[in-house]
Amino acid sequence: MNAAPRNRDDPAEGAPKLVDDVTRRTLLAAERTWLAWWRSGIAAAAAAVAVGGVVPELVSGHRTPYVVLGAGYATLAIAMFGAAGLRQARVERGLQRGSYANLGAGWVWGLTAAGALLAVGTLAVVVWQP
């Protein structure tokens, strides 16, 4: 009779039992998603600096539209960081309860609308600025 292989983290060997493999994979996937949200937030923050800070120094026309767009990108960055933390916390709570916790349609639609508005605003400023 073959004995089942022992997990190196088996409580019988004195180490705490790790969560099952599915939970570990879910936590790691959630962590990768959290990092992706952060990358998106950093990109939005970089766009804020570029559009709202650097470009106004380079253009000869009105600077206000660029500054407004820069503030919009900075606001989007803040929202991305907030959504990242919220999503990570909801996933962890969901796993503890044995349920699924989505981000929520409000966040999805809000961030989608903000990104679309900023893209349209950027297009408008680029096309119509002298």
Helices and strands as residue ranges (DSSP letters): G 11-13, H 21-49, I 50-54, H 55-58, H 64-97, H 105-128
